[in-house]
Amino acid sequence: MAESRSPNTALADVIAEAGCTYEVLARDVRAVAAESGVTLHTSRSAVHSWVMGGTPSGQTRSYIAEALTRRMKRKVTPTEIGLGCAGTGEALGADPLANATDLGRFVMLRRRNFLNAAFATAAVALPLGYDHRAVAATLRAAERGGVVGTEEVATVRELTETFRSMDERLGGGHGLTMVTAYLTDTVVPMLESRFPSEPVRRSAFGAAATLACLVGWKHHDLGREGAAQRYYLLGFQLACESDPYGHAAWMMRALTHQALDLGHPQACIGLAEEALRRATGKVDRQTEALLLVTCARAYGAGGQSGKAAAALLSAEDAMLTAGDPVPGYAAASGPVAATVASHTGKTLTEMRDHQAAEKHYRAALKGRTPGTYQRVHGLTMVNIGRSVAAQQRHEEAVAVWGRSLDFMDGLVSDRTVKEIRAIQETAASYRKRRIPGAGALHERAVDLLRGPA
């Protein structure tokens, strides 16, 4: 007996809304596929089968979505028509713009199954097997509408920098919906337009990748790790359309740091190494230093101390080598010397060299302007406090943590909340040991965790 299938009412509804027959849709799907160099023999009966619950093969569902997009004069995604999902397996699909539209809808509708999705260690390595050329062909076939020039791209970059600055001062939870809506409703449609030249197209996709990375970072700062990972993977796909070497390597770096922050070093050593391999010789030396120190962190967290030490030395050499300006995507992380110092400190902490780690954390602190990097300043001071405490200088650690709370007060950030809670717990144990200042530190942390009255 044949297995019964549920009708795909989502697909049926959109076909009806588009006002086309099954025969017309079949013809449109064949035409879209032909633009991508694929010959299909889609017929009216095939469309009927999909509506009745059948599953299109290969990339056909993307062609169906694109055909309906052209009919509807708006973006239709495979997920909207019941032919896609929000799972990790779809993260590096054939149509990143459809994916971006779906992700934006999930965020703005506050879909809990998306916002509460878990980080997937299996997805960390997805970029290693990604073929951006096939996706590029799909994206070029979908270009439509007016022409987008340098002014529109410059506006995206300017607003992204404004959003990033707000994020550093106020935390990842501030303005998340606004930033997501801008990416979904303005930037994604821009990428579907035509461009006057290949450099402008690459620049547009690069600007979009940087914005997607910021959205991913904001989710990471809120502790929404599954959502953050999906946006980082989206940013990787967009970066590949801009620069499959330097910018794509930078997005692999973002995925690596997320895995490291969550305690999964083994999942990302290969990714960090591949990012460095593809970027070496194709980016400036300071950007290379940032990728080298990422490798060092992965090695250190993975217990490969020898490789970590060698990567740290290489990162320092690269950082001190004068060269071309740092590209915008790398400059967004802040002063290179401070960033290298901070991650060197984290690597040395993994290697339990707390004295050396303290030295580098303090260098990172001096390298950033507090008013510009509010959150990073506070988190760096937390790390200094930990290094000092590990050296048995507990009273000094209490003072450092007290200053860190000044920077974390008022931030909408799950990462800072976790650090404040850790300070509270340590201060409680210090108070029992009668460490001077521990009681006041504990009360201050409790007040911050309680929030505004």
C-alpha positions as CSV (number, residue, x, y, z in Angstrom):
1,M,0.0,0.0,0.0
2,A,1.4,3.4,-1.0
3,E,2.3,5.8,1.8
4,S,-0.1,8.7,2.0
5,R,1.3,12.2,1.7
6,S,-0.1,15.5,3.0
7,P,-0.8,18.1,0.4
8,N,1.6,21.1,0.2
9,T,-1.0,23.8,0.9
10,A,1.8,26.4,1.2
11,L,2.8,25.8,-2.4
12,A,-0.8,25.7,-3.6
13,D,-1.6,29.0,-1.9
14,V,1.3,30.8,-3.5
15,I,0.5,29.4,-7.0
16,A,-3.0,30.6,-6.6
17,E,-1.8,34.0,-5.4
18,A,0.5,34.2,-8.4
19,G,-2.5,33.5,-10.7
20,C,-0.7,31.0,-12.9
21,T,-1.7,27.5,-14.0
22,Y,0.3,24.4,-13.4
23,E,1.3,24.4,-17.0
24,V,2.6,28.0,-16.9
25,L,4.5,27.3,-13.7
26,A,6.1,24.2,-15.2
27,R,7.2,26.3,-18.2
28,D,8.7,29.0,-16.0
29,V,10.6,26.5,-13.9
30,R,12.1,25.0,-17.1
31,A,13.2,28.5,-18.1
32,V,14.8,29.3,-14.8
33,A,16.7,26.1,-14.8
34,A,17.9,26.7,-18.4
35,E,19.4,30.0,-17.3
36,S,21.5,28.1,-14.8
37,G,22.6,25.6,-17.5
38,V,20.3,22.8,-16.3
39,T,17.8,21.1,-18.6
40,L,14.6,20.0,-16.9
41,H,11.5,18.4,-18.3
42,T,9.1,19.7,-15.8
43,S,5.5,19.2,-16.7
44,R,2.0,20.1,-15.4
45,S,1.8,16.7,-13.8
46,A,5.1,17.3,-11.9
47,V,3.7,20.5,-10.5
48,H,0.5,18.7,-9.5
49,S,2.7,16.1,-7.8
50,W,4.5,18.7,-5.7
51,V,1.2,20.3,-4.7
52,M,0.0,16.9,-3.5
53,G,3.1,16.5,-1.3
54,G,5.8,15.2,-3.6
55,T,9.4,16.4,-3.2
56,P,11.2,18.0,-6.1
57,S,14.7,16.6,-6.8
58,G,18.0,18.4,-6.7
59,Q,17.9,22.1,-7.1
60,T,14.4,22.1,-8.5
61,R,12.8,23.6,-5.4
62,S,15.1,26.7,-5.8
63,Y,14.0,27.0,-9.5
64,I,10.3,26.8,-8.4
65,A,10.9,29.5,-5.8
66,E,12.6,31.7,-8.4
67,A,9.8,31.2,-10.9
68,L,7.2,32.2,-8.4
69,T,9.4,35.2,-7.3
70,R,9.2,36.5,-10.8
71,R,5.5,36.0,-11.0
72,M,4.8,37.6,-7.6
73,K,7.3,40.5,-7.9
74,R,8.6,39.7,-4.4
75,K,11.0,37.2,-2.9
76,V,9.5,33.7,-2.6
77,T,11.7,31.2,-0.7
78,P,11.6,27.4,-0.7
79,T,10.7,27.6,3.0
80,E,7.6,29.8,2.3
81,I,6.3,27.2,-0.2
82,G,6.9,24.2,2.0
83,L,10.0,23.0,0.2
84,G,12.7,24.1,2.6
85,C,13.6,24.2,6.3
86,A,15.6,26.2,8.8
87,G,17.9,23.3,9.7
88,T,21.7,23.2,9.4
89,G,21.5,21.1,6.3
90,E,20.0,24.1,4.4
91,A,22.6,26.6,5.7
92,L,24.8,26.5,2.6
93,G,22.1,25.9,0.0
94,A,21.9,27.0,-3.6
95,D,20.2,30.4,-2.9
96,P,21.7,32.4,0.0
97,L,19.4,35.3,-0.7
98,A,16.3,33.1,-0.2
99,N,18.0,31.8,2.9
100,A,18.6,35.4,4.1
101,T,15.0,36.2,3.6
102,D,13.9,33.2,5.6
103,L,16.3,34.0,8.4
104,G,15.1,37.6,8.6
105,R,11.5,36.4,8.8
106,F,12.3,34.0,11.6
107,V,14.0,36.8,13.6
108,M,11.3,39.4,13.0
109,L,8.5,37.0,13.8
110,R,10.5,35.8,16.9
111,R,10.3,32.2,15.9
112,R,11.4,30.3,19.0
113,N,12.5,27.2,17.2
114,F,15.0,29.4,15.3
115,L,16.0,31.8,18.1
116,N,16.5,28.9,20.5
117,A,18.3,26.6,18.1
118,A,21.4,24.9,19.4
119,F,24.9,25.4,18.0
120,A,25.7,22.5,15.6
121,T,29.3,21.3,15.7
122,A,28.8,19.4,12.5
123,A,28.1,22.7,10.7
124,V,31.5,24.2,11.6
125,A,33.2,22.3,8.8
126,L,30.5,23.1,6.1
127,P,32.6,25.8,4.4
128,L,35.4,23.3,3.8
129,G,33.4,21.5,1.2
130,Y,31.5,24.5,-0.2
131,D,31.6,25.2,-4.0
132,H,30.8,28.9,-4.4
133,R,30.9,28.7,-8.2
134,A,27.7,26.8,-8.5
135,V,25.9,29.2,-6.2
136,A,27.3,32.2,-8.1
137,A,25.7,30.8,-11.3
138,T,22.4,30.7,-9.6
139,L,22.7,34.2,-8.2
140,R,23.7,35.7,-11.6
141,A,20.7,34.0,-13.3
142,A,18.4,35.6,-10.8
143,E,19.6,39.2,-11.3
144,R,16.7,41.5,-12.2
145,G,15.4,45.0,-11.7
146,G,17.3,48.2,-11.8
147,V,21.0,49.0,-11.6
148,V,22.7,49.3,-8.2
149,G,25.8,51.5,-8.1
150,T,28.6,52.6,-5.8
151,E,26.5,55.0,-3.9
152,E,24.0,52.4,-2.7
153,V,26.9,50.1,-1.6
154,A,28.6,53.0,0.2
155,T,25.3,53.6,2.1
156,V,25.2,50.0,3.2
157,R,28.7,50.2,4.5
158,E,28.1,53.5,6.4
159,L,25.0,52.2,8.1
160,T,26.7,48.9,9.0
161,E,29.4,50.9,10.7
162,T,26.8,52.9,12.6
163,F,25.1,49.7,13.7
164,R,28.4,48.2,14.7
165,S,29.3,51.2,16.8
166,M,25.9,51.0,18.6
167,D,26.5,47.3,19.2
168,E,29.8,47.9,20.9
169,R,28.4,50.6,23.2
170,L,25.0,49.1,24.0
171,G,25.2,45.3,23.4
172,G,24.0,42.8,20.9
173,G,20.3,43.1,22.0
174,H,20.1,46.7,21.1
175,G,18.7,47.3,17.6
176,L,18.8,43.7,16.5
177,T,15.4,43.8,14.8
178,M,16.2,47.0,13.1
179,V,19.5,45.7,11.7
180,T,17.9,42.4,10.6
181,A,15.1,44.3,8.8
182,Y,17.6,46.4,7.0
183,L,19.5,43.3,5.8
184,T,16.3,41.5,4.8
185,D,14.2,44.3,3.3
186,T,16.9,46.5,1.7
187,V,20.2,44.8,1.2
188,V,18.9,41.4,0.0
189,P,16.8,43.0,-2.8
190,M,19.8,45.2,-3.7
191,L,21.8,42.0,-4.4
192,E,19.1,40.8,-6.8
193,S,19.6,43.9,-8.9
194,R,22.0,44.3,-11.8
195,F,25.4,46.0,-11.4
196,P,27.3,48.2,-13.8
197,S,30.5,46.2,-13.4
198,E,32.0,43.2,-11.7
199,P,33.9,45.3,-9.1
200,V,30.7,46.9,-8.0
201,R,28.9,43.6,-7.7
202,R,31.8,42.2,-5.6
203,S,31.7,45.3,-3.4
204,A,27.9,44.9,-2.9
205,F,28.2,41.3,-1.8
206,G,31.1,42.2,0.5
207,A,29.1,44.9,2.2
208,A,26.2,42.5,2.7
209,A,28.5,39.8,4.1
210,T,29.9,42.3,6.7
211,L,26.3,43.2,7.7
212,A,25.3,39.5,8.0
213,C,28.4,38.9,10.1
214,L,27.3,41.7,12.4
215,V,23.8,40.2,12.7
216,G,25.4,36.9,13.6
217,W,27.6,38.6,16.1
218,K,24.6,40.2,17.8
219,H,22.9,36.8,18.2
220,H,26.2,35.4,19.6
221,D,26.3,38.2,22.1
222,L,22.7,37.3,23.1
223,G,23.6,33.6,23.5
224,R,21.5,32.6,20.5
225,E,24.2,30.4,19.1
226,G,22.2,28.5,16.5
227,A,20.9,31.7,15.0
228,A,24.4,33.2,15.1
229,Q,25.9,30.2,13.3
230,R,23.3,30.4,10.6
231,Y,24.1,34.1,10.0
232,Y,27.8,33.5,10.0
233,L,27.3,30.8,7.4
234,L,25.2,33.2,5.4
235,G,27.9,35.8,5.6
236,F,30.4,33.2,4.4
237,Q,28.3,32.5,1.3
238,L,28.0,36.2,0.6
239,A,31.7,36.8,1.1
240,C,32.5,34.1,-1.4
241,E,30.7,36.2,-4.0
242,S,32.9,39.2,-3.1
243,D,36.3,37.6,-2.4
244,P,36.5,33.9,-2.0
245,Y,40.0,34.2,-0.5
246,G,40.3,37.1,2.0
247,H,36.8,37.9,2.9
248,A,35.6,34.3,2.9
249,A,38.5,33.4,5.1
250,W,37.5,36.1,7.5
251,M,34.0,34.6,7.8
252,M,35.6,31.2,8.5
253,R,37.5,33.0,11.3
254,A,34.1,34.2,12.7
255,L,32.8,30.6,12.7
256,T,36.0,29.4,14.4
257,H,35.8,32.0,17.2
258,Q,32.2,31.0,17.9
259,A,33.2,27.4,18.2
260,L,36.1,28.3,20.5
261,D,34.0,30.5,22.7
262,L,31.6,27.6,23.1
263,G,34.4,25.1,23.9
264,H,34.6,23.1,20.7
265,P,38.2,23.5,19.6
266,Q,38.5,20.1,17.8
267,A,35.6,21.1,15.5
268,C,37.4,24.2,14.2
269,I,41.2,23.6,13.9
270,G,40.8,22.5,10.3
271,L,38.6,25.5,9.6
272,A,41.1,28.0,11.1
273,E,43.9,26.3,9.1
274,E,42.0,26.5,5.8
275,A,41.1,30.2,6.4
276,L,44.8,31.0,6.8
277,R,45.8,28.8,3.8
278,R,43.4,30.5,1.4
279,A,44.1,34.0,2.6
280,T,47.9,33.8,2.8
281,G,49.5,36.0,0.1
282,K,46.1,37.4,-0.9
283,V,45.6,39.7,2.1
284,D,47.7,42.3,3.9
285,R,50.0,41.1,6.6
286,Q,48.0,42.6,9.5
287,T,44.9,40.6,8.4
288,E,47.1,37.6,8.1
289,A,48.2,38.2,11.7
290,L,44.6,38.1,12.8
291,L,44.1,34.7,11.0
292,L,47.3,33.4,12.5
293,V,46.3,34.3,16.1
294,T,43.0,32.5,15.4
295,C,44.9,29.4,14.5
296,A,47.0,29.9,17.7
297,R,43.8,30.0,19.8
298,A,42.4,26.9,18.1
299,Y,45.7,25.0,18.7
300,G,45.9,26.2,22.3
301,A,42.4,25.2,23.1
302,G,43.0,21.8,21.4
303,G,46.0,21.0,23.5
304,Q,48.6,21.6,20.7
305,S,50.9,23.9,22.6
306,G,53.8,23.7,20.3
307,K,51.8,24.7,17.2
308,A,50.1,27.4,19.3
309,A,53.4,29.0,20.3
310,A,54.7,28.9,16.7
311,A,51.5,30.6,15.4
312,L,51.7,33.3,18.1
313,L,55.2,34.2,17.0
314,S,54.2,34.2,13.3
315,A,51.2,36.4,14.2
316,E,53.4,38.9,16.0
317,D,55.9,39.0,13.1
318,A,53.0,39.6,10.6
319,M,51.5,42.3,12.7
320,L,54.7,44.3,12.8
321,T,55.2,44.1,9.1
322,A,54.2,47.3,7.4
323,G,52.0,46.9,4.3
324,D,48.7,47.6,2.7
325,P,45.7,49.0,4.7
326,V,43.5,46.5,6.5
327,P,40.3,45.8,4.5
328,G,37.0,47.0,6.0
329,Y,35.8,43.6,7.1
330,A,38.9,43.1,9.2
331,A,39.0,46.7,10.4
332,A,35.6,46.1,12.0
333,S,37.2,44.1,14.8
334,G,39.1,47.1,16.0
335,P,42.8,48.0,16.2
336,V,44.8,45.0,14.9
337,A,47.4,45.2,17.6
338,A,44.8,45.2,20.4
339,T,42.9,42.3,18.8
340,V,46.0,40.2,18.4
341,A,47.0,41.0,22.0
342,S,43.6,40.0,23.3
343,H,43.6,36.6,21.5
344,T,47.2,36.0,22.4
345,G,46.1,36.4,26.0
346,K,43.3,33.9,25.5
347,T,45.7,31.4,23.9
348,L,48.2,31.8,26.8
349,T,45.3,31.4,29.3
350,E,44.5,28.0,27.7
351,M,48.2,27.2,28.0
352,R,48.0,28.2,31.7
353,D,50.7,30.9,31.3
354,H,48.7,33.4,33.4
355,Q,51.5,35.9,33.9
356,A,52.1,36.3,30.1
357,A,48.4,36.3,29.5
358,E,47.9,39.2,31.9
359,K,50.6,41.2,30.0
360,H,48.8,40.7,26.7
361,Y,45.4,41.5,28.1
362,R,46.7,44.8,29.5
363,A,48.2,45.6,26.1
364,A,44.8,44.9,24.5
365,L,43.2,47.2,27.1
366,K,45.5,50.1,26.2
367,G,45.0,49.6,22.5
368,R,41.3,50.4,22.5
369,T,39.4,53.6,23.3
370,P,37.0,52.8,26.1
371,G,34.2,54.9,24.8
372,T,34.3,53.2,21.4
373,Y,34.7,49.6,22.6
374,Q,32.6,49.6,25.8
375,R,31.8,45.9,25.9
376,V,35.2,44.6,24.8
377,H,36.8,46.9,27.4
378,G,34.7,45.3,30.1
379,L,35.3,41.8,29.0
380,T,39.0,42.3,28.7
381,M,39.1,43.6,32.2
382,V,37.3,40.4,33.3
383,N,40.1,38.4,31.7
384,I,42.8,40.5,33.4
385,G,41.0,39.8,36.7
386,R,41.1,36.1,36.1
387,S,44.8,36.2,35.2
388,V,45.6,38.2,38.3
389,A,43.5,35.8,40.5
390,A,45.3,32.8,39.0
391,Q,48.5,34.3,40.3
392,Q,47.0,34.5,43.8
393,R,46.7,38.3,43.8
394,H,43.1,38.1,44.9
395,E,42.6,41.6,46.4
396,E,43.9,43.1,43.1
397,A,41.5,40.9,41.1
398,V,38.6,42.2,43.2
399,A,39.6,45.8,42.2
400,V,39.9,44.9,38.5
401,W,36.5,43.2,38.4
402,G,35.0,46.1,40.1
403,R,36.2,48.4,37.3
404,S,35.0,45.9,34.7
405,L,31.4,46.2,36.0
406,D,31.5,50.0,35.2
407,F,31.9,49.1,31.5
408,M,29.3,46.3,31.5
409,D,26.5,48.2,33.3
410,G,23.6,48.8,31.0
411,L,24.7,46.5,28.1
412,V,22.0,44.3,26.5
413,S,24.3,41.3,26.3
414,D,24.1,37.7,27.5
415,R,27.9,37.4,27.5
416,T,28.2,40.3,29.9
417,V,25.4,38.8,32.1
418,K,27.3,35.5,32.3
419,E,30.5,37.3,33.3
420,I,28.7,39.4,35.9
421,R,27.2,36.2,37.3
422,A,30.7,34.6,37.4
423,I,32.1,37.7,39.3
424,Q,29.2,37.4,41.8
425,E,29.9,33.8,42.5
426,T,33.7,34.4,42.9
427,A,33.1,37.4,45.1
428,A,30.8,35.3,47.3
429,S,33.6,32.8,47.9
430,Y,36.1,35.6,48.4
431,R,33.8,37.2,51.0
432,K,33.9,34.0,53.0
433,R,37.7,34.1,52.9
434,R,37.5,37.8,53.9
435,I,39.3,39.1,50.9
436,P,39.1,43.0,51.2
437,G,36.4,44.5,48.9
438,A,34.8,41.2,48.0
439,G,31.5,42.0,49.9
440,A,31.0,45.3,48.0
441,L,31.9,43.6,44.7
442,H,29.3,40.9,45.4
443,E,26.6,43.4,46.2
444,R,27.4,45.5,43.1
445,A,27.2,42.4,40.8
446,V,23.9,41.4,42.5
447,D,22.4,44.8,41.8
448,L,23.5,44.7,38.1
449,L,22.0,41.2,37.6
450,R,18.7,42.5,39.2
451,G,18.5,45.2,36.7
452,P,16.8,48.6,36.9
453,A,14.3,49.0,39.7
